[in-house]
Amino acid sequence: MPIEDYNGNTFVAFTDISGFKELMKKDTDALEAIRYFYQTGFNVLSNSESVEGFFVSDCGILFARNGNVEEKLRALLNTVKRINHRMIERNYMLTTSIAFGHFDYQGKIEFQGIEKNPIYGGAYVQAFLDNETGKPRIQPGQCRLMKKNLPEINEDNFPLLVKRGNNNQHLYFYWNLEDTNHIEEFERKYRDAYSLKYSGMINALKSHE
């Protein structure tokens, strides 16, 4: 179904496939990743009454249409969670940035040989820039909500949306966990994984001294 026009304040998520440039070194790997990403997005969004979106290249733009502020946020987080779970089953990780603000989507304009989906609004730009150049740099598998322009919400209603370390610019959504009791253990394992990656690089360099 085509997406109806939208103009208003809402939550917008910009999500993309981590490591896609590496996948592009082999055409079949890149195409398989994109196909699965698009199919996953279609399946998840087709079962959502509140969240819509579309996918271009290795990126997806999602937005919540219906409900009050908390209902929109909850619907979008649930959609992001479902997409991430399905992608990780195939060993694909995503990075997802979410922003709140004005969002204007105009339905597809078609000319012969040309198709356009005009997108305007601060929320989309903020989410895109945070995903691309935000500080601290978003890491594979992470989903975070920008606190800039964030309306008042009852954070008790979103226990898996929490501040991380000294970062005062974002709230991180632990989509892969069921409760907050596992956050500390997950963060330790995530840090250990990065340490092992760099240890492997060091060992490779030393082996050729």
C-alpha positions as CSV (number, residue, x, y, z in Angstrom):
1,M,0.0,0.0,0.0
2,P,1.3,3.5,-0.8
3,I,2.1,5.7,2.2
4,E,-0.4,8.6,2.7
5,D,1.0,12.1,3.0
6,Y,2.0,13.2,6.5
7,N,2.7,16.6,8.0
8,G,3.2,17.0,11.8
9,N,5.4,16.3,14.8
10,T,6.4,12.7,15.4
11,F,9.2,10.3,16.0
12,V,11.3,9.4,13.0
13,A,13.9,6.5,12.8
14,F,16.8,6.3,10.4
15,T,18.2,2.8,10.3
16,D,20.9,1.2,8.1
17,I,22.8,-2.0,7.7
18,S,26.1,-2.0,9.6
19,G,29.2,-2.9,7.6
20,F,27.4,-2.6,4.3
21,K,30.4,-1.2,2.5
22,E,32.2,-4.4,3.4
23,L,29.3,-6.5,2.1
24,M,29.5,-4.6,-1.2
25,K,32.9,-6.1,-1.9
26,K,30.9,-9.1,-3.0
27,D,27.8,-8.4,-5.0
28,T,25.9,-11.5,-4.0
29,D,26.4,-10.7,-0.3
30,A,25.2,-7.1,-0.7
31,L,22.2,-8.1,-2.7
32,E,21.2,-10.8,-0.2
33,A,21.5,-8.4,2.7
34,I,19.3,-5.8,0.9
35,R,16.7,-8.3,-0.1
36,Y,16.4,-9.6,3.4
37,F,16.3,-6.1,4.8
38,Y,13.5,-5.0,2.5
39,Q,11.5,-8.2,3.0
40,T,11.9,-7.8,6.8
41,G,10.8,-4.2,6.7
42,F,7.8,-5.0,4.5
43,N,6.7,-7.9,6.7
44,V,7.0,-6.0,10.0
45,L,5.4,-2.7,8.7
46,S,2.5,-4.6,7.0
47,N,1.5,-5.8,10.5
48,S,1.8,-2.4,12.1
49,E,-1.2,0.0,12.4
50,S,0.9,2.9,13.6
51,V,4.3,2.9,11.9
52,E,5.0,3.4,8.3
53,G,8.2,3.7,6.3
54,F,10.2,2.8,3.2
55,F,13.7,1.5,2.3
56,V,16.3,2.9,0.0
57,S,19.6,1.2,-0.7
58,D,20.8,-0.1,2.8
59,C,18.7,2.4,4.7
60,G,15.2,2.6,6.1
61,I,13.1,5.6,7.2
62,L,10.4,4.8,9.7
63,F,7.8,7.1,11.3
64,A,4.9,6.8,13.7
65,R,1.6,8.2,12.4
66,N,-1.0,7.7,15.1
67,G,-1.4,8.2,18.8
68,N,-0.1,10.5,21.5
69,V,3.6,11.1,22.1
70,E,4.1,8.0,24.2
71,E,2.0,5.8,22.0
72,K,4.0,6.9,18.9
73,L,7.3,6.2,20.7
74,R,6.2,2.8,21.9
75,A,5.0,1.8,18.5
76,L,8.2,2.9,16.8
77,L,10.4,1.2,19.4
78,N,8.5,-2.0,19.0
79,T,8.9,-1.9,15.2
80,V,12.6,-1.2,15.5
81,K,12.9,-4.2,17.9
82,R,11.1,-6.5,15.6
83,I,13.2,-5.5,12.6
84,N,16.4,-5.9,14.5
85,H,15.5,-9.3,15.9
86,R,14.8,-10.6,12.4
87,M,17.9,-9.1,11.0
88,I,20.2,-10.5,13.7
89,E,18.8,-14.0,12.9
90,R,20.7,-13.7,9.6
91,N,23.7,-12.1,11.3
92,Y,23.0,-8.6,10.0
93,M,23.3,-5.7,12.5
94,L,21.7,-2.3,12.2
95,T,22.3,1.1,13.6
96,T,19.2,3.1,14.4
97,S,18.8,6.8,15.4
98,I,15.5,8.2,16.4
99,A,14.5,11.9,16.7
100,F,11.4,13.8,17.5
101,G,10.2,16.8,15.5
102,H,8.5,18.0,12.5
103,F,8.2,15.5,9.6
104,D,6.7,16.1,6.2
105,Y,6.2,13.2,3.8
106,Q,4.7,13.7,0.4
107,G,3.5,10.8,-1.6
108,K,5.5,9.6,-4.6
109,I,5.7,11.9,-7.6
110,E,6.1,9.9,-10.8
111,F,7.4,11.1,-14.2
112,Q,8.6,9.0,-17.0
113,G,11.8,7.4,-15.9
114,I,11.8,9.4,-12.6
115,E,10.4,8.5,-9.1
116,K,10.7,10.8,-6.1
117,N,9.6,10.6,-2.5
118,P,10.0,14.1,-1.1
119,I,10.9,14.1,2.6
120,Y,11.2,17.2,4.7
121,G,11.5,18.1,8.4
122,G,13.8,18.4,11.3
123,A,13.2,15.0,12.7
124,Y,14.4,13.2,9.6
125,V,17.5,15.4,9.3
126,Q,18.4,15.0,12.9
127,A,18.0,11.2,12.8
128,F,20.1,10.9,9.7
129,L,22.9,13.1,10.9
130,D,23.0,11.4,14.3
131,N,23.4,8.0,12.5
132,E,26.1,9.3,10.2
133,T,28.1,11.7,12.3
134,G,26.6,11.9,15.8
135,K,28.9,11.9,18.9
136,P,29.7,9.5,20.4
137,R,29.6,7.4,17.2
138,I,26.8,5.0,17.1
139,Q,28.0,1.3,17.2
140,P,26.7,-1.7,15.3
141,G,23.5,-3.1,16.8
142,Q,22.7,0.1,18.8
143,C,19.5,2.0,18.7
144,R,19.3,5.4,20.4
145,L,16.9,8.3,20.9
146,M,18.0,11.8,20.6
147,K,17.1,13.9,23.7
148,K,17.1,17.1,21.6
149,N,13.5,18.4,21.2
150,L,12.2,15.3,23.0
151,P,8.8,16.0,24.6
152,E,8.1,15.0,28.1
153,I,7.6,11.3,28.6
154,N,7.3,9.1,31.6
155,E,10.5,7.2,31.4
156,D,9.2,4.6,33.8
157,N,7.0,3.4,30.9
158,F,10.1,2.8,28.9
159,P,12.5,0.8,31.2
160,L,14.7,-0.3,28.3
161,L,15.3,3.2,27.1
162,V,18.1,4.4,29.4
163,K,21.0,6.8,29.6
164,R,24.4,5.2,28.8
165,G,27.6,6.3,30.6
166,N,28.3,10.0,30.4
167,N,26.3,10.5,27.3
168,N,23.7,13.2,28.0
169,Q,22.6,13.6,24.4
170,H,20.9,10.2,23.9
171,L,18.8,7.5,25.5
172,Y,19.7,4.0,24.4
173,F,17.1,1.4,23.6
174,Y,18.1,-2.1,24.5
175,W,15.9,-3.9,22.0
176,N,17.7,-7.2,22.5
177,L,16.9,-7.5,26.2
178,E,13.8,-8.3,28.1
179,D,14.5,-6.4,31.3
180,T,17.0,-3.9,32.8
181,N,18.7,-6.5,35.0
182,H,20.7,-7.7,32.0
183,I,21.9,-4.4,30.7
184,E,25.2,-4.4,32.8
185,E,26.0,-7.9,31.7
186,F,25.2,-7.1,28.0
187,E,27.4,-4.0,28.1
188,R,30.3,-6.0,29.5
189,K,30.0,-8.6,26.8
190,Y,29.8,-5.9,24.2
191,R,32.9,-4.2,25.5
192,D,34.7,-7.6,25.6
193,A,33.8,-8.2,22.0
194,Y,35.5,-4.9,21.0
195,S,38.5,-5.7,23.1
196,L,38.9,-9.1,21.3
197,K,38.6,-7.4,17.9
198,Y,41.5,-5.1,18.7
199,S,43.5,-7.9,20.4
200,G,43.2,-9.9,17.1
201,M,44.5,-6.9,15.2
202,I,47.4,-6.5,17.5
203,N,48.3,-10.2,17.3
204,A,48.1,-10.1,13.5
205,L,50.5,-7.1,13.4
206,K,52.9,-8.7,15.9
207,S,53.0,-12.0,13.9
208,H,54.5,-10.2,10.9
209,E,57.1,-8.1,12.8
